[in-house]
Amino acid sequence: MNFELDAKYLDVQEQARGFARSIEHLAVAADDMSEVHPGLLEALRESELSRLMVPSEYGGVSTSLDPLAICLVREVLMATSCQADSLFAMQGIGSFAITVSGSDKQCKQWLPRIASAECLPAFALTEPGSGSDLKSIKAEVVSEGDGLRLNGKKSFISNAGAAAYYIAFARDGGGFSMFLVPADSNGVSVEPTPDVIAPHVMGEVTFDNVRVPNDARLGEGGDGLDLVLATLGVFRVSVAGAAVGLAQAALEEAVRHTSTRIQFGRPLNRLGPVAQMLADCWTEIEMARLITYRAAYLAGTDSLANVHYSSMAKLGASEMASRVVDRCVQMMGRFGLIRNSKMERLYRQARPMRIYEGASEVLRQSIAKKLSEEFL
Ligand SMILES: Cc1cc2nc3c(=O)[nH]c(=O)nc-3n(C[C@H](O)[C@H](O)[C@H](O)COP(=O)(O)OP(=O)(O)OC[C@H]3O[C@@H](n4cnc5c(N)ncnc54)[C@H](O)[C@@H]3O)c2cc1C
C-alpha cells in the first residue's frame, strides 16, 4: 500500500497551485461577487485546468475523467477562492452529461470549448418547489411538430446568466430526461437569486415555451435520473476535496494567529484548550483527506458502484470543514469575525457545502440503505 501521490498527481497539484497563486490578489473581490470575475475567468483559461473535465479526443488530458485529479485541484482552489473552485467544478458538472450521452455533433460543438474554458456550462435540476426530492420537479418537455417544447423554472443554478448552455432536467413522457438548451434560445431568461451568505455565481432560470430539436435530449428518453447519478458519481467526491482544502486553509490561519498572539504571558497555542483544538482540527482534516482520496480513487475505477464512498467522503469532509472552521474562528477570537477577513470568508463558505450536491441528511439515508444491502 502506497499513500503517496505519484508524479502525475503532483503535477496536477502544482498546476492548481500556479493558478491559485495567479488569482490570490483577486480572491476577495471575486468571492464577494455574484457574477463571474473576468480576471479570474481569464486566469482559469490560461491555467488549462478545465482540460481535466473533458476526454482527450475533445481537448482534455486523458481518455476518461480522473476524479482524484479533480479533487486535488478543488482542494487547492477552495483554499484560495470559492469562485475559482466553483467555476472549475462546474466545467465538469455541466459537461459530463454531454461527455457520456451527447451526440457526436454535441460533443464536437461544446466539449472543446469547455476544455479551453471558452464557455461555461450550467446544470439545472433544482426548482422553487423541488430540491432533494428530484422526482417532484415540474419542468416538462413535450413533443411539438418536428421538435420539443420545454417549460419550467430552475432555481439556485450555478453559472446561470454566464453559461453558454443549460443541461436541464425535466419530465419527459412518463419519466425524466436531460436536455441541452443553448442559453440564447428564445424563451430562456435569468433573474438573480436572493443573496446568500457566501456570494455565488447563480440565478433563477425560466424556460418559457423554449423550442429545442429532438436531439437536445441527451441519451434515450427516460435516462435523466441515470445521468444525474452518473454526474454525481464522478463529482460528489470533489466537494469533499474542496471541503478538505477549506478546512486546511482555516487551520493554517489559526496556527499563524495562535502562535503569535500572546495572552496570559504565552502564545495562545501554548494554552491547553487551544492546543487541543488545533490538534483536533489537524487530526480531523487528515482523516477526511484520507477518505476523500480513497473515494476519489474508487470513483475513478467505477463511479456508480462506489457512489456510497463518494457520499461518505462528501458527508464526512463537509461536516468536518464546518466543525474545523468554527473552532478556528473561536481560536482567533474577535479577529476571526472581521468581515471579509480570510477566516470570516471561510466560515461563510463552509456552510453551503453541507446542503448542495446532497444535503448531509439525504446522504446519511443513502449510506444507511447501502449498509443494510451490504451486511444484512
Ligand atoms: C451555492 C449553491 C449552489 C447550487 N448550485 C446548484 C446548481 O448548479 N444546480 C442545481 O440544480 N441546484 C443547485 N443548488 C441547489 C441545491 O442542489 C439544493 O439546495 C439541494 O439539492 C437541497 O435542496 P433544498 O435546498 O431545496 O433543500 P430541501 O430539499 O428542501 O431540504 C431541506 C433540508 O431538509 C432535510 N431533508 C431533505 N430531504 C431529506 C430526506 N430525504 N431525509 C432526511 N432529511 C431530508 C435536509 O436537512 C435538507 O437540508 C445550489 C445550492 C447552493 C447552496
The ligand as an SDF file (V2000), in Angstrom:
LIG
                    3D

 53 58  0  0  0  0  0  0  0  0999 V2000
  -24.2110   27.5040   -3.5240 C   0  0  0  0  0  0  0  0  0  0  0  0
  -25.2470   26.6120   -4.1350 C   0  0  0  0  0  0  0  0  0  0  0  0
  -25.1400   26.2690   -5.4870 C   0  0  0  0  0  0  0  0  0  0  0  0
  -26.1160   25.4630   -6.0710 C   0  0  0  0  0  0  0  0  0  0  0  0
  -25.9970   25.1500   -7.4100 N   0  0  0  0  0  0  0  0  0  0  0  0
  -26.9510   24.3690   -7.9910 C   0  0  0  0  0  0  0  0  0  0  0  0
  -26.8640   24.0350   -9.3970 C   0  0  0  0  0  0  0  0  0  0  0  0
  -25.9190   24.4330  -10.0940 O   0  0  0  0  0  0  0  0  0  0  0  0
  -27.8470   23.2820   -9.9470 N   0  0  0  0  0  0  0  0  0  0  0  0
  -28.9120   22.8260   -9.2190 C   0  0  0  0  0  0  0  0  0  0  0  0
  -29.7520   22.1470   -9.7820 O   0  0  0  0  0  0  0  0  0  0  0  0
  -29.0190   23.1330   -7.8890 N   0  0  0  0  0  0  0  0  0  0  0  0
  -28.0790   23.8900   -7.2560 C   0  0  0  0  0  0  0  0  0  0  0  0
  -28.1790   24.2130   -5.9290 N   0  0  0  0  0  0  0  0  0  0  0  0
  -29.3500   23.7580   -5.1680 C   0  0  0  0  0  0  0  0  0  0  0  0
  -29.0240   22.5290   -4.3300 C   0  0  0  0  0  0  0  0  0  0  0  0
  -28.8380   21.4390   -5.1610 O   0  0  0  0  0  0  0  0  0  0  0  0
  -30.1790   22.3220   -3.3240 C   0  0  0  0  0  0  0  0  0  0  0  0
  -30.0820   23.3690   -2.3720 O   0  0  0  0  0  0  0  0  0  0  0  0
  -30.0960   20.9660   -2.6440 C   0  0  0  0  0  0  0  0  0  0  0  0
  -30.4190   19.9450   -3.5570 O   0  0  0  0  0  0  0  0  0  0  0  0
  -31.0640   20.8690   -1.4500 C   0  0  0  0  0  0  0  0  0  0  0  0
  -32.3360   21.2220   -1.8260 O   0  0  0  0  0  0  0  0  0  0  0  0
  -33.1380   22.3470   -0.9950 P   0  0  0  0  0  0  0  0  0  0  0  0
  -32.2140   23.4590   -0.7110 O   0  0  0  0  0  0  0  0  0  0  0  0
  -34.3910   22.6210   -1.7440 O   0  0  0  0  0  0  0  0  0  0  0  0
  -33.4740   21.6570    0.4020 O   0  0  0  0  0  0  0  0  0  0  0  0
  -34.7080   20.6760    0.7200 P   0  0  0  0  0  0  0  0  0  0  0  0
  -34.7500   19.5800   -0.2580 O   0  0  0  0  0  0  0  0  0  0  0  0
  -35.9250   21.4810    0.9430 O   0  0  0  0  0  0  0  0  0  0  0  0
  -34.2060   20.0830    2.1060 O   0  0  0  0  0  0  0  0  0  0  0  0
  -34.0620   20.9120    3.2710 C   0  0  0  0  0  0  0  0  0  0  0  0
  -33.4760   20.0650    4.3640 C   0  0  0  0  0  0  0  0  0  0  0  0
  -34.3860   19.0150    4.7010 O   0  0  0  0  0  0  0  0  0  0  0  0
  -33.6740   17.8460    5.0560 C   0  0  0  0  0  0  0  0  0  0  0  0
  -34.0550   16.7620    4.1400 N   0  0  0  0  0  0  0  0  0  0  0  0
  -34.4930   16.8440    2.8680 C   0  0  0  0  0  0  0  0  0  0  0  0
  -34.7490   15.6320    2.3560 N   0  0  0  0  0  0  0  0  0  0  0  0
  -34.4560   14.7490    3.3130 C   0  0  0  0  0  0  0  0  0  0  0  0
  -34.5000   13.3150    3.4050 C   0  0  0  0  0  0  0  0  0  0  0  0
  -34.8930   12.5440    2.3690 N   0  0  0  0  0  0  0  0  0  0  0  0
  -34.1240   12.7420    4.5660 N   0  0  0  0  0  0  0  0  0  0  0  0
  -33.7300   13.4860    5.6300 C   0  0  0  0  0  0  0  0  0  0  0  0
  -33.6640   14.8390    5.5990 N   0  0  0  0  0  0  0  0  0  0  0  0
  -34.0160   15.4660    4.4620 C   0  0  0  0  0  0  0  0  0  0  0  0
  -32.1830   18.2100    4.9590 C   0  0  0  0  0  0  0  0  0  0  0  0
  -31.7400   18.6330    6.2250 O   0  0  0  0  0  0  0  0  0  0  0  0
  -32.1680   19.3760    3.9890 C   0  0  0  0  0  0  0  0  0  0  0  0
  -31.0410   20.2190    4.1720 O   0  0  0  0  0  0  0  0  0  0  0  0
  -27.2140   25.0040   -5.3140 C   0  0  0  0  0  0  0  0  0  0  0  0
  -27.3110   25.3420   -3.9550 C   0  0  0  0  0  0  0  0  0  0  0  0
  -26.3550   26.1430   -3.3700 C   0  0  0  0  0  0  0  0  0  0  0  0
  -26.4890   26.4950   -1.9180 C   0  0  0  0  0  0  0  0  0  0  0  0
  1  2  1  0
  2  3  1  0
  2 52  2  0
  3  4  2  0
  4  5  1  0
  4 50  1  0
  5  6  2  0
  6  7  1  0
  6 13  1  0
  7  8  2  0
  7  9  1  0
  9 10  1  0
 10 11  2  0
 10 12  1  0
 12 13  2  0
 13 14  1  0
 14 15  1  0
 14 50  1  0
 15 16  1  0
 16 17  1  0
 16 18  1  0
 18 19  1  0
 18 20  1  0
 20 21  1  0
 20 22  1  0
 22 23  1  0
 23 24  1  0
 24 25  2  0
 24 26  1  0
 24 27  1  0
 27 28  1  0
 28 29  2  0
 28 30  1  0
 28 31  1  0
 31 32  1  0
 32 33  1  0
 33 34  1  0
 33 48  1  0
 34 35  1  0
 35 36  1  0
 35 46  1  0
 36 37  1  0
 36 45  1  0
 37 38  2  0
 38 39  1  0
 39 40  1  0
 39 45  2  0
 40 41  1  0
 40 42  2  0
 42 43  1  0
 43 44  2  0
 44 45  1  0
 46 47  1  0
 46 48  1  0
 48 49  1  0
 50 51  2  0
 51 52  1  0
 52 53  1  0
M  END
$$$$
